[in-house]
Amino acid sequence: MIITVTMNPAIDKTVEIDVLKPGGLNRIQKVEYDAGGKGINVSKTIYELGGESIATGFLGGNAGKTIENVLDERNIRHDFTWVEGETRTNTKVFEENGAVTELNEPGPVISEAQIEELMKKLESYAGEGTLIVLSGSIPGGVDKGIYARIIRMAHEKGAQVLMDADGEVFRQSLEAGPDIIKPNRVELEEYAGIDYRASGKELLGMAKKLMEKGIHTAAVSMGKSGALFVKGGYEAICPALSVKAHSTVGAGDAMVAALAYAWDKKLGDEDTVRLCMAASAGAVTTVGTKPPAKELVETLKEQVKIEAVE
């Protein structure tokens, strides 16, 4: 069973224009709306791949009802904690040259009682054969150590955790020893305290160092340079696939979804890597935060090149 946690969900509003004119009139060519937030994006992609998950986290107001309705329409199970205030709307402005400007709202402030309510939900799901996916930012009122707390609780119950976060949340979560992580290049470099672009071999060394904290799988996304993977004694690097990109938004969430799906289906190392690369590449071809179609992912899997890290 896969449980996704979205602490700070959103309605994703995707706007397409010719060229953004700050301080001037901008005429919108196309607008797309979708239920978003990193964990929700993960649940959408897992469903598209043919898997199942339960989406949890915090929702509020009419925007929260909209997200709930979208998940119902897609037959994605959910069990959110409802809060006062309105779930945020995140606006992404796409220009014809590929530039993206993001305007993200802060979202509602979460009370201690609501945090405890969510913790009780997660405790009820945690157990052997359960993977809890923690991804994305945390809202106001929530301590940056919340992911670390969930990781420790999950392990006490026999569950495993896949974590995708950044900054202080990422740092504190690592100390609790999540089972699977998906940092990007910048997040890993910042954690290691280096101020230059690390080579693939250096990133591999950083990822292997994290294994000492109890992590058994690390997928490091490197943008146009592809991704590298470490799982026990298995190490591989994959160049990025050549696809017609619409937006890189959601590519990381698709890779997290692939990791979770592969865990649930007990896929082997190479099959996991192929799925991660294909799902991530497929996501950049979609509009907004829509998941890639399973048929496209299956086609792209055949194009994945798996290389040794040099």
N, C-alpha and C positions, 0 to 999 in steps of 0.2 A: 504494500500500500504506500502511495506517495501522498504526502501532505505538503502543500505549498503555503508559505506564510508571506503575506504582503502587508507590512505594517503601514505603508503609505501609498495606497492605491490611487488611481486617478482615471478620469476620463481623458483619453488621449485625443486631442484635436490636431489634425494634420492639415496644414494650409499650404497650398502651392501658389507661388507668384513668379513673375519674371525676374525682377531684381528688387531686393529690399531697399527702400528709401527711408532711412531714419529721419524722423521729423517731417516726413512728407506723406502724401496720399499713396496708399498701396492697394491696388485692386486684386482681389483674390480670384484665382482661376478655378480652384477646386478645393473642397473641404471634405475631410473624412473624420468620422468619430468612431472610437472603439473603447472597449473596456481595457484599462491598462494598469500599470504598476508591474514591477519585475516578476513577482511571484505569479500574478494573474497571467502575464505573458507566458510564463513557463507552463502553467496549466493548459493554456490554449494550444501550445505547441505539442505537449504530451498527447492531448486529445487528437490532434491532427495526425500524429504518428501512429495512432491506434491504441494508445494506452489510456489509463484512467488515473485521476488524482482527485483530491478534495482540496479546494481553495479556501484558505482561512485568512484572517487578519482583521482589519478594522474598516468599517464602512459607515457613512453618515449621509443623511439628507437625500434629496432627489437624485443627486449624482450617484450615491450609493445604490439606490433602487435601480437606476439605469444599469449599473454594472451587474447587479444581481440578475436583472432581466436578460442581459446579454449572455451570461453564463447559463441561465436556464434554457435559452434558445439553442445553445450549443451542447446541451446535455452534459455540462460540466458540474459535478457536485460541488457544493460550497457550504460553509458553516462559519459565517463571519460574526464578529462581535460588533454590535451597533453602538455608535457613539453620537454625542451631540455635535452640531456643526455640520458642515458640508464637505464631503469628499472633494478633493481638489480637481481642477482641470489643468492639464499640461498642454501647452500649445507649442507645436513644432512647425516652424516656417521654413519651407523648402524653396530654394531658388533654382532656376534652370541650370546654373553652373555647378550645382551639387552642394552648395553651402547650406548649412542648417543652423537656424537660430532657435534656441529653446527657451521658452518662458514657462517656468515651473512654479506653481502656487505652493504655499507652505503646507496646506492641509490643516485639519482640526487638531487641537491639543488633546492628548489622551490622558485620562485620569488614572490614578493608581488602581482604583477598583476595576476599571476596564482592562488594564494590563493583567490583573489577577484573573479576570474572567477568561481572557484569551489563554493564559497559562493553564487553567483548568481544562480547557478544551484540548489543548495540545497534549497534556498529560493523559487524557482519556484515549487519545489516538496512539500515543507512543507505546512501542513494544517490539518484540522480535518480528522481523519482516516488515518494519515500517521505516521509510526514509522521510525525514522532515527537511524540506528545502527552504532555507532562509536566504532571501535575496532582496536587495534594494535598500533604500534609505529608511531611517526611522523618523517618526513625526515628533512634534514638540511634546514635551512631558514624559518622554520615554528615555530612560538611561541608556547610554551608549554600550553598556555591558549586557543589554537584554539578550542579544544573540548568544553570548557566552553562557548566560543563565539557562537558556533553552537547550543549548548543546549539552550541558551537564545533566539537566533533567532527562533529556532523551537517552543519554548513555546509562543513566541509572535504571531506566525502564527497559533497556536492551535495544533501543532504536538507534539508527544511524542518522547522520546529518550531512547535508550538502550545503555549503555556505558560499555566497557570492555577495561581497560587500566591499566597502572601501574606507579609507581613513581610519579613524580611531575605532570604529565598529569592527573593521577588519582586524586591526591589531589586537583588540581585546578578545575577539572570537577565536583567533589562532591559539591563544593561551589555553583555551578550553579543549583544543584538539578535535576540530570537526573531522569527519571521515573523508569527505571529498571537498575540494575547493576549486573555484574557477576565477582566479585573479587575472587581470589583464597586465600587460607589460608595465604600465605606469604604476599600478598599485603595488606590484612586486618590487619595482625599483624604489618606490617611496618607502616601503616597509624595510628594505635593506639599507636605506639611507644613502643611496648613490644618486648623484646629480647628472648622470650622463646616460646615453642610450646603451643599455647592456647588450652584449652579443647573445646569440642563442645558447652558446655554451655557458655563459655566465648566468643566464636565466634558468638553465637546467640545474646549475649548481645551487641557486637560491631555492628552487623548488625541492630539490633533494634534501636540502638542509631542513626544510619544513617537515619532512617525514619524521624527524626526531620528536615532533610534537604529537605524534600519533596519527597524523594524516596518512591515508593509504593511497589516495589518488589526487593528482593535481593536473588540471588542464589550464595552460597559460595562453590566453588569446593575445596575438601580436598584430592585430589589424591586417594591413596589406601584406605583412610578412608571414601570415598563417598562424599556426599554433603549435605548441609543444605539449607533450603528455608524459607524465611519470606515474607509474602504477607498480609498486613493488620493484622488481627488477626490470620491468618493461619501460623503455624510454624511446620516444619517437618525436620527430618534428615533421610537420606537414605544410608545404607551401599553400598559400591561399588559392582557392579555385577561381578560375576565370569565368565570371558571370556578369550579366548586364545589371549593374547595381542601380537601385533606386534610392536606397537609404541604408545606412549602417545601423540605424536605430533598431533594436530588438535582436541583433545578431548574437550578442552575448547571452541573452535570455534563451535563445534557441539552442545554444550550446549547453546551457545548464539543463534545459529540458531533455536534450539528448543524453546527457550524463545520467539523469534521473531515470529515464526510460531504459537505458542500457543496464543500470543497476537492477531495476525491477525485473527485467527479462533475463538477467544473468548472462548478458552478452560477453563474448571474449574480448581481449584487449584490442585486437585489430578491428573487429566489428564495431566496438565502441568508438574508436578513433574515427573510422569512416563515417559513422552516423553523426558524430559531433561536427566534423568538418562540413558534411553535406547539409545538415540542418542550419548551421550558421550561414553558409553561403546562400542557401535558399531564402533565408530571412531577409537578406539585403536586396532581394529582387522584388519584395512586396511593398505595398504602400502602407505607410504608417507603421503600426505594430502588429499587423496581421501575420499569422504564422505561415510558414511555407507549406505548400501542398505536399502530401506524402508521396505522390507520384514523382514530383520534382526531386525530392530528397533521395528517393530510390535511384533516380537517374544520376544524380550528382555523386552518389556513393561510389559509383564505378570510376569516377574521374579523380578520386582522391589518391595522392601520391604520399606514401609513408616512407620517410627517410631516417637514417641514423643521425644523431646530433653530432656535429663535428666541431 
